[in-house]
Amino acid sequence: MKKITIILLVLLLSGCTTKDENVTDMEIDVFDLITEYENLEDANSKYAGTDLTVSGVVISNVGGQVLENSYLSIIGRVICEYSSDDTEMRDIDKNRLVIIKGTVQTKTEEVNYIELTDCELVEIVTTPQVTTNASDLTDVELSDVLFQVIEITGTIQSIDQIILAKTTVVLEHVDFNTGIRIEFNNFIQSIIDQLSGIEATDNVIIRCVAMPYSSGDIGMLLFGFEIEILD
């Protein structure tokens, strides 16, 4: 029986390394990697067949049902292929910052993505790279927070569940009536449990990942994965 595989598409960032000809296990910032692949011949010579550890924000994680392999529409220009037997990889939610290891495949000019196979999860990153409060968040440079784990302290203004799939926690902001909005995935049991005891006016700490609205837009979306009430 052919093993069904799953493709995890990630928009990658973080990590760095220098290349040694005898080193086969490397780490590299994905934006540097994409830049290097502008010179396809040199990049293939350097990376094809090597084990690479990368970190980045998951854009989509979809399992194959009929085909042996599943390939997603490319947003971050990196695809990680892994076995459907790997439950750790399969259970990763989108908009999470992860560290993943896989083997780089030879890239051709006909495709616009970089492919890693036999991927495995190294870590789901939960340690914040940026710590702030709700009022100061709007003063932070976007370039300093996008694709990062952020820890935000604030007071809950409201909790909205407009659609079944997500809950939006709104933190008070002195200059914005709409507050700071952070989306939580309602299909994750740990998130459901955390949100069950949260109410408006609670002082909380929220850990989330910052993502851009879309190409050309100014601003960010916040996707929460942890929330705790302050005493």
C-alpha positions as CSV (number, residue, x, y, z in Angstrom):
1,M,0.0,0.0,0.0
2,K,1.3,3.4,-0.9
3,K,1.8,5.7,2.1
4,I,-0.3,8.8,1.8
5,T,1.8,11.9,2.5
6,I,0.9,15.3,3.6
7,I,2.3,18.6,2.6
8,L,2.9,21.4,5.1
9,L,3.3,24.8,3.5
10,V,5.2,27.2,5.7
11,L,6.3,30.8,5.3
12,L,9.8,30.5,6.8
13,L,12.0,32.8,8.8
14,S,14.7,32.9,11.5
15,G,17.8,30.9,12.0
16,C,21.2,31.4,10.2
17,T,24.3,29.6,9.4
18,T,27.4,29.5,7.2
19,K,28.1,26.8,4.8
20,D,30.9,24.3,5.2
21,E,31.5,21.9,2.4
22,N,31.5,19.0,4.8
23,V,28.4,20.0,6.7
24,T,25.2,18.3,5.6
25,D,22.8,19.6,8.4
26,M,22.3,23.3,8.2
27,E,20.1,26.1,9.3
28,I,19.3,29.2,7.3
29,D,16.9,32.2,7.3
30,V,14.3,31.5,4.6
31,F,14.5,35.0,3.1
32,D,18.2,34.5,2.6
33,L,17.4,31.1,1.1
34,I,14.9,32.5,-1.4
35,T,17.4,35.2,-2.3
36,E,20.0,32.6,-2.9
37,Y,17.7,30.6,-5.2
38,E,17.6,33.7,-7.5
39,N,20.8,32.1,-8.7
40,L,19.3,28.7,-9.3
41,E,22.4,26.8,-10.3
42,D,24.5,27.9,-7.3
43,A,21.6,27.3,-4.9
44,N,21.0,23.8,-6.2
45,S,24.7,23.0,-5.9
46,K,24.8,24.3,-2.4
47,Y,21.5,22.9,-0.9
48,A,20.1,20.1,-3.0
49,G,20.3,16.8,-1.0
50,T,21.2,18.5,2.2
51,D,19.3,18.4,5.5
52,L,18.0,21.8,6.4
53,T,16.5,23.1,9.6
54,V,14.1,26.1,9.0
55,S,11.7,28.1,11.1
56,G,8.6,29.9,10.0
57,V,4.9,30.5,10.2
58,V,2.6,27.8,8.9
59,I,0.4,29.1,6.2
60,S,-1.5,25.8,5.5
61,N,-1.3,22.2,6.6
62,V,-3.4,19.9,4.4
63,G,-3.4,16.1,4.1
64,G,-3.6,14.1,1.0
65,Q,-6.7,11.9,0.5
66,V,-6.4,10.3,-2.9
67,L,-3.1,11.2,-4.4
68,E,0.1,9.9,-2.9
69,N,1.4,13.5,-2.5
70,S,-0.5,16.7,-1.9
71,Y,0.8,20.1,-3.1
72,L,-0.7,23.3,-1.9
73,S,-1.0,26.7,-3.6
74,I,2.3,28.3,-2.8
75,I,2.3,31.4,-0.7
76,G,5.6,31.2,1.2
77,R,7.4,29.5,-1.7
78,V,8.5,26.7,0.6
79,I,6.8,23.2,0.8
80,C,7.6,20.6,3.4
81,E,6.4,17.1,2.6
82,Y,6.0,14.6,5.4
83,S,4.4,11.2,6.1
84,S,0.7,11.0,7.2
85,D,1.9,8.7,10.0
86,D,3.6,11.7,11.6
87,T,0.9,13.0,14.0
88,E,3.1,15.8,15.4
89,M,3.4,17.3,11.9
90,R,-0.2,16.6,11.0
91,D,-1.6,18.3,14.1
92,I,0.3,21.6,13.6
93,D,-2.2,24.5,13.3
94,K,-1.7,27.3,10.7
95,N,-0.4,30.6,11.9
96,R,2.0,28.9,14.3
97,L,5.7,29.6,14.3
98,V,7.6,26.2,14.0
99,I,11.0,24.8,13.4
100,I,11.1,22.0,10.9
101,K,13.9,19.8,9.4
102,G,13.8,18.3,6.0
103,T,15.9,17.4,2.9
104,V,16.1,20.0,0.2
105,Q,15.2,18.8,-3.3
106,T,16.6,20.0,-6.6
107,K,14.6,23.0,-7.8
108,T,13.8,23.7,-11.5
109,E,13.0,26.9,-13.2
110,E,9.5,25.6,-13.9
111,V,8.4,25.8,-10.2
112,N,8.4,28.8,-8.0
113,Y,8.8,27.0,-4.7
114,I,11.5,25.3,-2.7
115,E,10.7,21.7,-1.7
116,L,11.8,19.9,1.4
117,T,11.0,16.2,1.9
118,D,11.0,13.7,4.8
119,C,10.2,16.6,7.1
120,E,9.9,16.4,10.9
121,L,8.9,18.8,13.6
122,V,11.8,20.1,15.7
123,E,9.8,22.6,17.8
124,I,6.6,24.7,17.9
125,V,7.9,28.1,19.1
126,T,6.1,29.5,22.1
127,T,8.7,31.8,23.6
128,P,7.9,35.4,22.7
129,Q,10.4,37.4,20.7
130,V,8.5,40.6,21.4
131,T,6.9,41.5,24.7
132,T,4.6,44.6,25.0
133,N,1.3,45.8,26.2
134,A,-1.8,46.5,24.2
135,S,-1.5,50.3,24.3
136,D,2.2,50.2,23.1
137,L,1.7,47.6,20.4
138,T,0.6,50.2,17.8
139,D,4.0,52.1,18.4
140,V,6.0,49.0,17.5
141,E,7.5,48.8,14.0
142,L,5.8,46.2,11.8
143,S,9.1,44.9,10.7
144,D,10.0,44.1,14.3
145,V,6.9,42.0,14.9
146,L,5.7,40.4,11.7
147,F,6.1,36.6,11.7
148,Q,7.2,36.7,15.3
149,V,5.7,35.4,18.6
150,I,4.4,38.3,20.6
151,E,3.4,38.5,24.2
152,I,0.8,41.2,24.9
153,T,-0.5,42.3,28.3
154,G,-3.9,44.0,28.5
155,T,-7.5,44.3,29.6
156,I,-10.2,42.5,27.7
157,Q,-12.7,44.9,26.2
158,S,-14.9,42.2,24.6
159,I,-15.0,38.6,23.4
160,D,-16.6,38.1,20.0
161,Q,-17.6,34.8,18.4
162,I,-19.2,36.0,15.1
163,I,-18.4,32.7,13.4
164,L,-18.1,29.2,14.8
165,A,-14.5,28.7,13.6
166,K,-12.9,31.5,15.6
167,T,-13.2,33.7,18.7
168,T,-11.8,37.2,18.7
169,V,-10.5,38.6,22.0
170,V,-10.4,42.4,21.9
171,L,-8.0,44.2,24.2
172,E,-8.6,47.8,25.3
173,H,-6.5,50.5,23.7
174,V,-6.6,54.1,24.8
175,D,-6.6,55.5,21.2
176,F,-8.7,52.9,19.4
177,N,-12.4,52.3,20.1
178,T,-12.1,49.0,18.2
179,G,-9.2,47.8,20.5
180,I,-6.5,45.3,19.6
181,R,-8.1,42.2,18.0
182,I,-6.6,38.8,18.4
183,E,-8.1,35.7,16.7
184,F,-8.2,32.2,18.3
185,N,-9.0,29.0,16.5
186,N,-12.1,27.4,18.0
187,F,-11.2,23.9,16.7
188,I,-8.2,23.6,19.0
189,Q,-9.2,22.0,22.3
190,S,-6.5,23.6,24.4
191,I,-7.7,27.0,23.1
192,I,-11.3,26.2,23.9
193,D,-10.3,25.3,27.4
194,Q,-8.3,28.5,27.9
195,L,-11.1,30.7,26.6
196,S,-13.8,29.1,28.7
197,G,-13.0,31.0,31.8
198,I,-12.2,34.4,30.2
199,E,-14.5,37.4,30.6
200,A,-14.5,41.1,29.7
201,T,-12.5,43.3,32.1
202,D,-10.1,40.5,32.9
203,N,-6.4,41.4,32.8
204,V,-4.6,38.9,30.6
205,I,-1.4,37.9,28.9
206,I,-1.9,36.7,25.3
207,R,0.8,35.0,23.2
208,C,0.2,35.2,19.5
209,V,1.8,35.3,16.1
210,A,1.7,38.5,14.0
211,M,1.0,38.2,10.3
212,P,0.5,40.9,7.6
213,Y,-3.0,41.6,6.3
214,S,-2.1,41.0,2.7
215,S,0.4,42.2,0.1
216,G,0.4,45.9,-0.1
217,D,-1.7,46.5,3.0
218,I,-0.4,48.2,6.2
219,G,-1.0,46.5,9.5
220,M,-1.1,43.1,10.9
221,L,-3.3,40.3,12.0
222,L,-2.8,38.6,15.4
223,F,-3.4,34.9,15.9
224,G,-3.5,33.7,19.5
225,F,-2.4,30.4,20.9
226,E,-2.2,31.0,24.6
227,I,-4.1,33.2,27.0
228,E,-3.9,33.4,30.8
229,I,-5.6,35.6,33.4
230,L,-3.4,37.8,35.6
231,D,-4.0,37.7,39.3
